[in-house]
Amino acid sequence: MAFSGLTDGIARGIEGAGATLGETFFDTTLRLGVTGLSRAGKTVFLTGLVANLLNRGRMPQLKAAAEGRILGVYLQPQPDVTLPRFDYETHLAAMTGDQPRWPASTRSISELRLSFRVQPGGFFSSWRGPHTLHLDIVDYPGEWILDLALLDQSYEQWSEATLVRLEKRREAAAFRALARAEDGALRLEEAKARALAESFTAYLAAARDLGRVDVTPGRFLLPGDLAGSPVLTFAPLPKPALTPRASLWREMERRYEAYKSRVVRPFFRDHFAKIDRQVVLVDVLGAIHQGPGAVEDLRRTMAEVLSAFRPGRNSWLSALFGGRRVERILFAATKADHLHHEQHPALTAIAAALLAEAKSRADFSGAATAAMSLASLRTTVEESVTRDGVVLPAVRGTLLSTGKPALMYPGALPSDPARVLSPAREGAEKWLDADYSLMGFAPARLSLKPGEGPPHIRLDRAVEFLIGDQL
C-alpha cells in the first residue's frame, strides 16, 4: 500500500496531495487550471461548469455523457488542504435563486475536486470495469498568470516597456507626471517610494475598471497579506544616467526582483507548474466594444499569457523529475449569449485570429489548443428586430443596470477577422465602418428540470475538448 501511494504521488507530480482513501493506483487525476482576464466571467464559468457536470441533462456534446458511460459525478474533499475551497454552492445559489444575481468575483486561488465514475468505452469496455477520474479544478486570478511574464524581464526592461505603454493612456496621466518628476539617482526616501507605488496602483485599478487586460503586477490589485509590504512598494521609473547604491532606482529594482522571487516564482512552483489542462477566459466582445486599441492590448496580452505555459505532453520520466506540461489549452471567448447564434462563428474566428501567433507556438510544441465562443450561463433569448426594412438577429434579456427587459442588436461582426485585427494593429482610434454596442444582462430566473444544469452555450464542447479523452 505504501509503495502504491508513493508511485501514485510520483506519477502525478503532486507534492503532499493527501489523496483520499478511495483512490487507487488505477484512478486518474487531472489538474485543470481556470483563469480569466478582466471581466471574462471566471466565477460564473466555474459555477456553471460544475453545476452542469453534476447534472448533465444539458451536455449532449460530452461524448461520455451522451453514451451513458458516466455513472456518477461527485464533489469530493480537495487534495490540497492548504488552499481555500471554491465556494460553488454559494455562487450557484446567487445565480439560480428567486432573485438571481451575478456572484462576487474570486480574489485569490482556490480549488475544487470533482470525481467521475466512468465505464470505459470501445475496446476496453469488454474487459475493464468502471474507473475513477479525479478532476482537481484550480481557480486563480488572471492577473497572476500575467505576472509570469515578469520572470523573463529585468526591472529596466519592465519599466521601459510599461512607461511606453502608459504614454497613450489617459488614466495613467497622474502616475506619469509623478514618475517624470522623480530623479531615480537620488537617495531613497520611503515616502516617495510609497507615493509612487500608490499612484501606480491607482492607475492599475483604473485600467482594470476600463476593462484593460494588461494590469500587472497582479498582486498590486490583490495584495492579501502583502498589503503595505516593500515587495509591493515599487513602480516603473526611467533609468537615470547613474544608479548609485541606496538610490531610489536601485531600491525599486531590488523590490521588483524580490516580487519575482518571493511572489511570482512560488506561485509558479506550487500551483501553475502542476497544471495538466488549462482554460483561459477572455472578453473578446468587451474589447471589440471598447475599440481597436483594446483589441490590440488583448492580442498582445494573450501572446504573453501563452508564453507562460510549457506546452506538450509529458512522459512519466519527465514528471518524475518535476516538469509537468500543459497538454490542452482552451481559449474561450465568453458572453456568447450577447449575440444571436448566427454571429457565433464570427466571434470564434476573431478569438482564434487574436491568438494565432501564440497558438501556433503551442501547437508546434505538442499541446492541443482550441478557441471557442461560449456562455457559462445563458441570460438571453434570441429574437429578430426590423430596422429600415431589414430583419436583424438580436437577443433579449434583462438589463443589469435597470432590471428592465431590453432587445439588443450589437452590430454585425465581420466574417473576416482581419477587419477587426488590422485596424487594431495599425493603431486606429475607432472603427471606421462599424459601431459595436454591448449591454450588460442580469441572470434570468430559472426553472430547472431534475437532472438539468443551468442553461449555457457550448460548455459541453469545452469539457469534451478538455477532458473527453480521459472519460
N, C-alpha and C positions, 0 to 999 in steps of 0.2 A: 504493500500500500504506500509506504514512504517513497519507494522508487518510482511508483506511478505518479505520485504527486510532484516529485522533482522533475521527472521527464515532461509532465504536462506544463509545469511552470516555465521550463526552458523553451519548449516548443512555441509557446505563446508570447514569450518575451515580456511577461508581466511580472514585475518585481513585487513580491508580497501581495499577490492578488487576493489571497484569502478566499479561494473558491469554495462554493457551497458544498456541503457533504454529498449532495445528489449528483455532482459532476463526476463523470467517469473519464477514463483515458480516451474513450471514443467520442466524447462530446466535442463540439467545435465552438470556439469563441472568436467572435469578430468584434473589433472596436470601431465604431462608426463615429467619426468626428462631424459635428454640425456647427457651422459658424455662418454669420451673415454680416454684410456691410450695412451701413447706415440705413435704417428704416426698411430693411428687407423682410421683416416679419419672422425672425428666428423662433421666438417663443411660440407663436401660432403654428409654425411649421412642425415643431417638435410635438406639440399637443395634438394637432390633427393627425400626425403620423402615428403616434402611439394609440390614439383612440381608434383609428382605422385598422390597425394591426390586431387589436384586441377584439374588434367587431368588424369582420371582413366582408360584410354584405355589399360594400361599395368598392371592392377591389378586384374587378374582373380581369385586369391585365396582370395581376400577380399570378403567375402560372401555377405555382404550388397550391394556392388557394382555389383557383378555378378547377383544378383536378381533384380537389378534396383531400390532398395529402397533408395539409396542416391539421393535425389532430387537436392542437390546442396552443394557445399563446398565453403566457403568464408573466405578471410583474413579479420580479424576484428581488431579494436584497442585493444591492450593488456590491461588487467585489472590493472596491476601494472605500474603506470605511472612513477615510480622512477627507473625502470630498462631500460637499452638500448634495443631497438628492434633488433632482429636478422635480419641482412641485407640480407634477402632472395633474393631480386631482383638483387642486385649487384653480389652475389655469383652465381646465376643462369646464369647471363649474361657472367660471366667468364667461366663457364663450357660449355656453348652452343653457344658461339659466333663464328664468322668466323675463329678466331684463338683461339680455346679453350685452357684453362689453368686451373690448379687447383686453387681454391680460397685461399685467405690468411686465416690462422688459426685464430679462435676467441680466444681472450686472456682474456676474463672476462665473467661474467654471462650476459645472455641476454634472451629475452622472445619473443614469437610469439603466437598469438591466431588464430586458425582455428575453424570455426563454421560449423557444419554439419546439414543440414536439412534432416531428415530421416523419412521415412514411416515405422512404426513398422511392423514386420513380424509375422507369426504364429497366435496364439490365439488372440493377441492384435490388429491385423490388421483390424478386423471386426468392432471394436467399438472406436478405438482411432485414432485420426488424426496424422499428422506429428508432430514430436518433434525436438528439437534442442539440439545437443551435442556441447558444447564448449570445445575444446582441447587446453589447455594452455601449450605450449611446453617451458620448462625451460632448457636452454643450459648452462652448466657450465664446467670449465676445470677439467680434470681428476685428476690433481694434488690436487685440493681442496677436492675431496672425500677421497683421501688417508690421508689427514690431520685429518679426523675424528678419525682415529685410535689413534692419539696422545692423545685424551681425556682420554683414559684409561691408559696412561703411565706417570710416573714421569720423570723428567729430567734425573735422574740417570739411569732409565730403558731404556729410549730412547737413551741416549749417549752410553751405553754399547752395545745395540743391533746394533746401527748404526756403531760403530767402529769395531765390529766384522765383519759385512757385508763388510765394506770397505777394510778389510785386503787383500782380494783376487782381488781387482780391481786396475788395473794399473792407471786408470785415477784419482784415489784418492791419488796417491803417494805424491804429493806436500802437500796436506792438512794433511795427516797422519804425515808427517815429522814435520809440523808446530805445530800440536796438541801435539805430543810427546815432543816437546821442551818446552812447556809451563808448568809451575807449577801452578795449579789451586788454591793452597793455598795462593799464593802471592796476594797482594793488586791489585785491578782492575786498569789497565791502559787502557783508552779508545782506544788508538791507537792499542794496542794489540787485544782488542775485535773486532775492525773493521777489522783488518788484518785476524783474524780467520774467521769471517763471510764472508769476501770477498773470501777467499780461499775455504771455504766450498761451497759457491755459484758457484764458478768456477767449482768445482767438479760436482755439480748437473747439471750444463749446459752441461758439457762434457758427463756425464752419459746419459742425455736426447738425446744428439746428436748421441750417440751409440745405441739408441733405448731401453735403460733400462726404466722400468716402475715404479720403486720404488724411485721416486725423490721427497722426502719430506724434509722439509716443502715446500708446493707448492707455497706459496707467495714469497719465495726467488727468484723464476724464473718469477713470475708475480706480482711484488710488487705494481704497480699502484702508488697511492699517499702515500703509506707507505715506499717508497724507502728512505733509509738512516735513518729511524727511529730506536730507540733502540729495538722496538718489532721485527725487522728483523736483529738485530745485536747480534746474538748468534751462537753457534756451539757446537757440541758434544765434550766433554772432558772426559778423565779418571778422576775418583773421587780420590782426594788426601786423605791422612790419616786424615788431619784436614781441615775443611772448615769454617774458621772464617768469621765473618761479614765483609762486604766490600771486600771480596776476589773475585778473577776472577770467580771461580767456582760458588760461591753463586750468583753473579750478572748474570751469564749465566742462572742459574736456575730460577732466578726471571724473566728474559726476556722470557724464554721458557714458563713459566706459564702465562705471560701476553699475549703471542701469542695465547695460547689456549683460554684464557678468552676474549680477545679483537678482535680476528680474526676468530678463528675456531668456537667457540660457537655461535656468531651472525649469521654466515652462516648457521649453523645447524638449529637455531631457526627460522630465517626469510625465508629460502628457502627450504633447504633439508627436514626438518621435515614435510613439507606440500605436499610432492610428493605422488601421488597415484600409478603411474606406472613408471617403470624405464628401460632404455636401457643402458647397459654398453658395449661399443665397444672395442674390443681387437684385436691386430695384431698378431694372432697366427702364421701365416706364417712367419712373420718377426722374431719372437722368434725362430722358428724352424731353420730358415736360419742362425741365429747367433750361435746356438749351444745349448747343454744341459743346460749350466749354465743359459742362458736367459730363457729357458723354465721353469726351477725351480723357477727363480725370478718371472715369470709371474704367476705360480701356487700359490706361497706364497702370492703375492700381491692380487690376485683375492680373496683369502680367507679373507684377511684383508678388502677388499672392501665390501664384502657381510656382514661382521660382523658389518659394519656401519649402515646397514638397520635394521628396526624394522618390519620384515615381518608379514603378517597376515591380516585378514580382520577386519576393524573397525566397530563397531556399531555406530549408531548416538549418543549414550550416550558418548562413549569414544571420539568421535570427538568434542562433546560439551566441553569436558574438555581438549581439545588441543592435543590429541595423535593420529595423523594421521599415518597410517601404509601403507607401500608399499604392494599392492595387487598382482602385477605381475612384475617379473623381467626377462628381456631378456638379455642374454649374447650372443653377436653377434661377430663371427669371420669374420672380414672384408676381402676385397680383394679376394673374391672367384673367381673373373674373371681372376685371375692369374693362375687358374687351369682349366683343362678340367672338364666338369661336372661329368665324371666318378670318379674323386677324391673328389668330394664334400662330399659324405658320410664319407670318412675317415677324412676330415678336421672337420666336425661337431662332429664326435666321439672323436677326440682329444680334441676339445674345451670342450665337455661335461665331459671328463675324468679329464681335468685340474681343473674343477670346482666341481668335485664330492663331495668332503668333505664339501665345503661351501654350495653347492646346497642342500645337504641332511638336513642341519640345517634349511634352508629356507622352504623346503617342510614340515618339521616337525612342523614348526611354522604356517603353513597355507597359505603361499604365493605360488602362481603358478610361477614356474620358467621354463625356456627353454634355451637351447643352440642351436644356428643356425649359418650356414655359409651363407654369403650374399655379394653382391657387390652393393653399393649405386649408382654407375654409372658404367655401363659395358664399359670397354675400349678395350676389345679384341674380337676376333672371334676364334672359335675352328677349329683346323686343325689336321692333323696327320703327324708325321715325322718318317722316317725309319732309324734305327740305327742298324748296324750289322744284317740286315735282319729282325729285329723286328719292327713292327709298334707300335708307341707310341702316346698317346693322348697329344696334345700340344695346345698352344694358340698363336695367332699372334696379335701384337699391335705395336704402335709407341713408341719408346724409349723416355723416358723423358729427358735423358742426351744428345742425339744426334739428336732427331727428325726423325730418320730413322726407317723403319719397321724392326721388328725382330720376329723370331719364338722362342718360349721358351718351353722347357720341363723341369720342375723344379725338376724332380725326383719323384719316386712313394712314396707317403705317405703310411705308413703301415696301414693295416686294423685293426690291434690290437694296440690300443693307448699305451699299456704297453711298446711297443718297443721304444716309444718316452719318456714316463714318467719315466720308470725305470732308464735309464742312467742319466736322469736329477736329480732324487732323490739321486742317488749314487755318484753324483759329477763328472761325466765323463767330460773330457775337450772337446771331439769331438765325433761325431757319428762314430761308428766303421764300420758299414756295409752300409752306405748310404752317399750321398752328395746332400744336398738340395740347389738348387740355386734359385735366385729371381732377377727379373728385375723390374725396375720402369717404368710404362707406363703412357703416357700422355693421356688426354681425346681426343677422336676422334671427328671429325666434324660430326654433326648430321643433319639429315633431318627428322623432326618430322611431322607426320600427325596431323590434327586437333583432339583434344581430347586425344593425347598421351603425356605422360611424358617422360623423358629421360629413356633409357634402363637401366635395373637393373637386379639383381638376388635376388629373394625372399623378396623384400621389402613388397610385398603384404601379404606374410605369416607372416612377422614380425608385420605388422599392425593388421592383424586378431587376432594374439595372444594378442597383447597389448590392443586393444580397441574393438575388434569384438563383445564382449558381450554387449557393450553399444550401438552398432549400430543395 
